[in-house]
Amino acid sequence: MEMEPFPALPLDEWKETKQTLHLYVQIVGKIRMELTPHQNHWWHVPLYVNTRGLGTSTIPYKDHHFEINFDFIDHQLTVTTSQGEQEQFELYDGLSVSEFYQKLFGIFDQLDIDVDILAKPYDQPFDTPFPEDKEHNRYDKKYVERYWKILSHLVRLFQLFNRDFKGKVCPVQLYWHSFDLAVTRFSGDEAPPMPEAGHVDQEAYSHEVISFGFWAGDENIPNAALYSYTFPAPEDLDSAPLEPDESFWTEQRGSPMALLMYEDVRNADDPEQAVLNFLRSSWEAGVEKAGWDTSNLIKSK
């Protein structure tokens, strides 16, 4: 495996693999969401970066538990239970979403796990049900490994950034609907009601937040980037300075979002410091413009 902490990740070279992997992850994420007790802000639905790839953490089921893990070293999908059982299948180029779905639910049959999900993609430009999707079948191991390596290093940096934060903060988690790694800080105050929003956004943004994350690129921003946004977005947020100099403000869903392109991180003299500077400066921008009282949120030096 490549050991470079921030390897190249050009979207045009792994776009099909990314789409297939995203759909694999949505299947697993929907299983976790169905069986895990609800937590505020949808914290019961994401996956987590671990020492071999991505995992659900423990999922309760009847009188025992199970866990689903993507192993991006041996390239397997593994299901383990608290009863000592383990089943797995290989992840390989050519494995369609349909086959992935059938293999995983075949394992559940063997393990006597009964779960029913809405078996179609969420918030995608197509709606082919998972059991019928044979089109998405690309799995380039090299780029999957690169993606996981980047996530692994960013988890550490996000955790380092939050070491002095005393307020409410979510775990560093991978949201399967949008396929982004995210961590969110809360002011402690409720956000204004959003009667026009769907129940997903109402739950996610019930309180004031400043969120930070990483995505690998999509139709809106066709390259990997770090991002930050403040909700509710305060007036004049996009006039605040950002670091490093390559960072900039853009508009997403009608609100300012700070971006630092991943290639600018890779090309920085100190990539890790560039990430930390971006997190700090976008936090300071949101705090200042939104008027957050941080006296009880940050540990004194």
VMD Tcl script that draws the C-alpha trace (Angstrom):
set ca {
  {0.00 0.00 0.00}
  {1.09 3.58 -0.66}
  {2.25 5.33 2.52}
  {2.07 8.96 1.34}
  {-0.31 10.69 3.80}
  {-1.90 12.90 1.14}
  {-1.78 10.99 -2.16}
  {-3.19 12.31 -5.42}
  {-6.95 11.82 -5.77}
  {-8.06 13.27 -9.13}
  {-11.80 12.72 -9.43}
  {-11.72 11.98 -13.14}
  {-9.46 8.97 -12.53}
  {-11.67 7.24 -9.95}
  {-15.13 8.78 -10.45}
  {-16.75 5.45 -11.33}
  {-15.06 3.68 -8.42}
  {-16.13 6.47 -6.07}
  {-19.74 6.17 -7.24}
  {-19.76 2.39 -6.77}
  {-18.14 2.63 -3.34}
  {-20.61 5.34 -2.33}
  {-23.50 3.01 -3.15}
  {-21.90 0.11 -1.24}
  {-21.58 2.44 1.75}
  {-25.18 3.62 1.43}
  {-26.40 0.02 1.67}
  {-24.38 -0.57 4.83}
  {-25.33 2.83 6.27}
  {-29.04 2.18 5.75}
  {-28.69 -1.09 7.67}
  {-27.09 0.74 10.57}
  {-29.77 3.44 10.48}
  {-32.56 0.86 10.52}
  {-31.30 -1.09 13.54}
  {-29.47 1.47 15.69}
  {-31.52 3.52 18.18}
  {-32.05 7.10 17.08}
  {-29.59 9.74 18.24}
  {-29.78 13.50 17.85}
  {-28.53 15.05 14.60}
  {-28.57 11.63 12.91}
  {-25.50 10.45 14.82}
  {-26.86 6.89 14.63}
  {-26.39 6.66 10.86}
  {-22.74 7.44 9.88}
  {-19.79 5.13 9.42}
  {-16.38 5.58 11.02}
  {-12.82 5.40 9.76}
  {-10.92 2.57 11.42}
  {-7.54 0.81 11.19}
  {-8.49 -1.16 8.08}
  {-11.13 0.94 6.34}
  {-14.65 1.96 7.31}
  {-17.03 0.43 9.83}
  {-20.46 0.78 11.35}
  {-19.37 0.28 14.97}
  {-21.57 -2.06 17.03}
  {-25.16 -2.53 15.83}
  {-27.62 -4.02 18.36}
  {-29.76 -6.91 17.18}
  {-32.12 -8.82 19.48}
  {-30.01 -10.25 22.34}
  {-26.60 -9.72 20.66}
  {-24.70 -7.33 18.39}
  {-23.01 -7.33 15.01}
  {-20.70 -5.07 13.05}
  {-20.02 -4.46 9.35}
  {-16.57 -3.41 8.21}
  {-15.04 -2.45 4.88}
  {-11.49 -3.79 4.89}
  {-9.49 -1.68 2.43}
  {-6.25 -3.57 3.09}
  {-7.44 -7.06 2.13}
  {-10.42 -5.59 0.23}
  {-13.20 -7.49 1.88}
  {-16.58 -6.74 3.41}
  {-16.77 -8.46 6.80}
  {-19.69 -9.06 9.15}
  {-18.84 -10.16 12.71}
  {-21.17 -10.88 15.62}
  {-20.84 -10.89 19.39}
  {-21.60 -14.62 19.22}
  {-18.24 -15.27 17.57}
  {-19.47 -15.60 13.98}
  {-17.70 -14.04 11.02}
  {-18.55 -13.99 7.33}
  {-17.00 -12.01 4.50}
  {-16.78 -11.59 0.75}
  {-14.23 -10.04 -1.58}
  {-14.39 -6.48 -2.91}
  {-13.08 -6.45 -6.48}
  {-13.33 -4.64 -9.77}
  {-16.51 -5.84 -11.46}
  {-18.52 -6.35 -8.25}
  {-21.80 -4.65 -9.06}
  {-24.00 -2.93 -6.52}
  {-26.56 -5.66 -7.17}
  {-24.04 -8.41 -6.35}
  {-22.81 -6.53 -3.28}
  {-26.38 -6.24 -2.01}
  {-27.16 -9.91 -2.65}
  {-23.94 -11.13 -1.03}
  {-24.44 -9.01 2.09}
  {-28.05 -10.06 2.58}
  {-27.00 -13.64 1.91}
  {-24.66 -13.34 4.88}
  {-27.52 -11.97 6.96}
  {-29.56 -15.04 6.06}
  {-26.72 -17.26 7.29}
  {-26.46 -15.29 10.53}
  {-30.25 -15.12 11.09}
  {-30.24 -11.33 10.91}
  {-33.51 -9.94 9.56}
  {-33.39 -6.33 8.40}
  {-35.44 -4.45 5.82}
  {-34.16 -1.23 4.23}
  {-35.39 1.12 1.53}
  {-33.22 -0.52 -1.10}
  {-32.57 2.38 -3.42}
  {-29.98 5.18 -3.46}
  {-30.45 8.38 -1.49}
  {-30.00 11.81 -3.11}
  {-28.46 10.48 -6.32}
  {-29.19 11.47 -9.95}
  {-30.60 7.96 -10.52}
  {-32.95 5.73 -8.56}
  {-32.11 2.20 -9.69}
  {-32.89 -0.14 -6.75}
  {-29.80 -1.73 -5.25}
  {-30.82 -5.31 -6.14}
  {-31.13 -4.28 -9.81}
  {-28.08 -2.02 -10.17}
  {-25.55 -3.85 -12.35}
  {-24.27 -0.65 -13.98}
  {-22.14 0.53 -11.05}
  {-19.37 -2.06 -10.73}
  {-16.00 -0.30 -10.77}
  {-13.64 -0.90 -7.86}
  {-10.08 0.35 -8.35}
  {-8.24 -0.85 -5.25}
  {-5.47 1.74 -5.62}
  {-7.86 4.67 -5.41}
  {-9.95 3.13 -2.65}
  {-6.76 2.77 -0.60}
  {-5.77 6.37 -1.35}
  {-9.17 7.64 -0.31}
  {-9.05 5.71 2.97}
  {-5.48 6.90 3.65}
  {-6.58 10.53 3.24}
  {-9.57 10.01 5.54}
  {-7.33 8.40 8.16}
  {-5.00 11.38 8.28}
  {-7.84 13.90 8.29}
  {-9.54 12.13 11.21}
  {-6.40 12.70 13.27}
  {-6.21 16.36 12.26}
  {-9.90 16.95 13.01}
  {-9.40 15.36 16.42}
  {-6.30 17.47 17.01}
  {-8.25 20.59 16.09}
  {-10.93 19.70 18.67}
  {-8.63 18.86 21.56}
  {-9.24 22.21 23.31}
  {-12.96 22.43 22.54}
  {-15.18 21.99 25.62}
  {-18.56 22.37 23.98}
  {-20.75 19.84 22.26}
  {-18.98 18.30 19.27}
  {-19.88 15.24 17.22}
  {-17.52 12.33 16.54}
  {-15.56 12.49 13.31}
  {-17.85 10.51 11.05}
  {-18.52 9.62 7.43}
  {-22.05 10.48 6.34}
  {-23.14 7.99 3.72}
  {-25.82 10.15 2.10}
  {-23.32 12.75 0.85}
  {-20.14 10.67 1.29}
  {-18.26 13.31 3.26}
  {-16.12 13.11 6.37}
  {-17.45 15.65 8.87}
  {-17.11 17.01 12.37}
  {-19.41 19.66 13.84}
  {-19.15 22.08 16.75}
  {-22.25 23.44 18.48}
  {-22.74 26.83 20.16}
  {-25.25 25.38 22.63}
  {-28.11 27.53 21.33}
  {-31.08 26.40 19.27}
  {-31.26 27.48 15.64}
  {-34.33 29.25 14.24}
  {-37.14 26.89 13.18}
  {-37.10 25.70 9.56}
  {-40.74 24.79 8.83}
  {-40.05 24.67 5.09}
  {-37.19 22.15 5.45}
  {-37.48 18.38 5.35}
  {-37.23 16.29 8.49}
  {-33.60 15.37 7.75}
  {-32.42 19.00 7.77}
  {-34.67 19.92 10.68}
  {-33.02 17.26 12.82}
  {-29.49 17.97 11.58}
  {-29.74 21.73 12.07}
  {-31.88 22.04 15.17}
  {-29.01 23.95 16.84}
  {-26.41 26.51 15.78}
  {-23.36 24.81 14.28}
  {-20.05 25.35 12.59}
  {-19.20 22.28 10.57}
  {-15.98 21.13 8.93}
  {-15.38 18.32 6.51}
  {-13.85 16.75 3.45}
  {-15.40 15.38 0.31}
  {-13.77 13.74 -2.69}
  {-15.57 15.85 -5.30}
  {-18.97 15.78 -7.00}
  {-20.94 17.45 -9.78}
  {-21.02 20.78 -7.92}
  {-17.35 20.88 -6.91}
  {-15.53 18.48 -9.23}
  {-12.40 18.11 -7.13}
  {-11.61 16.99 -3.60}
  {-11.79 19.76 -1.00}
  {-11.96 20.63 2.67}
  {-14.99 22.72 3.59}
  {-16.54 24.67 6.44}
  {-19.88 26.38 6.89}
  {-21.74 28.15 9.67}
  {-25.46 27.57 10.26}
  {-27.44 29.73 10.40}
  {-25.15 31.65 8.05}
  {-24.46 35.09 9.54}
  {-24.47 38.22 7.44}
  {-21.20 39.07 5.72}
  {-19.59 35.72 6.61}
  {-17.81 35.54 3.28}
  {-15.91 38.77 3.98}
  {-13.92 37.12 6.78}
  {-10.28 36.22 6.07}
  {-9.25 32.59 5.64}
  {-5.97 30.72 5.84}
  {-4.01 29.53 3.99}
  {-4.12 32.07 1.17}
  {-5.46 29.45 -1.26}
  {-8.69 29.14 0.77}
  {-11.75 30.94 -0.56}
  {-15.47 31.45 -0.07}
  {-18.10 30.07 -2.43}
  {-21.88 29.76 -2.32}
  {-23.56 26.42 -1.66}
  {-27.32 26.07 -1.22}
  {-27.60 29.83 -0.92}
  {-25.07 30.22 1.92}
  {-21.33 30.93 2.12}
  {-19.03 27.95 2.36}
  {-15.28 28.08 2.92}
  {-13.19 25.79 0.71}
  {-9.60 24.66 0.57}
  {-8.94 22.46 -2.43}
  {-7.20 19.19 -1.67}
  {-4.54 19.81 -4.32}
  {-3.58 23.04 -2.51}
  {-3.15 20.99 0.66}
  {-0.91 18.51 -1.18}
  {1.20 21.33 -2.63}
  {1.62 23.20 0.67}
  {5.03 23.30 2.36}
  {3.36 21.83 5.45}
  {0.10 20.10 4.41}
  {-0.99 19.27 7.96}
  {-0.52 22.86 9.10}
  {-2.43 24.07 6.06}
  {-5.39 21.90 7.11}
  {-5.23 23.10 10.72}
  {-4.98 26.74 9.63}
  {-8.05 26.30 7.45}
  {-10.05 24.74 10.28}
  {-9.00 27.46 12.72}
  {-9.60 30.41 10.39}
  {-13.01 29.19 9.19}
  {-14.00 28.59 12.83}
  {-12.90 32.10 13.80}
  {-14.82 33.52 10.83}
  {-18.04 31.80 11.87}
  {-17.66 32.65 15.55}
  {-16.95 36.32 14.89}
  {-19.69 36.92 12.33}
  {-22.33 34.88 14.19}
  {-21.44 36.40 17.55}
  {-20.94 33.12 19.40}
  {-19.94 33.38 23.04}
  {-16.90 31.07 23.21}
  {-15.91 31.83 26.81}
  {-17.11 28.39 27.93}
  {-16.32 26.53 24.72}
  {-12.53 26.75 24.46}
  {-10.07 25.63 27.12}
  {-7.87 28.44 28.40}
  {-4.22 28.09 27.52}
}
mol new
graphics top color blue
foreach p $ca { graphics top sphere $p radius 0.5 }
foreach p [lrange $ca 0 end-1] q [lrange $ca 1 end] { graphics top cylinder $p $q radius 0.2 }
display resetview
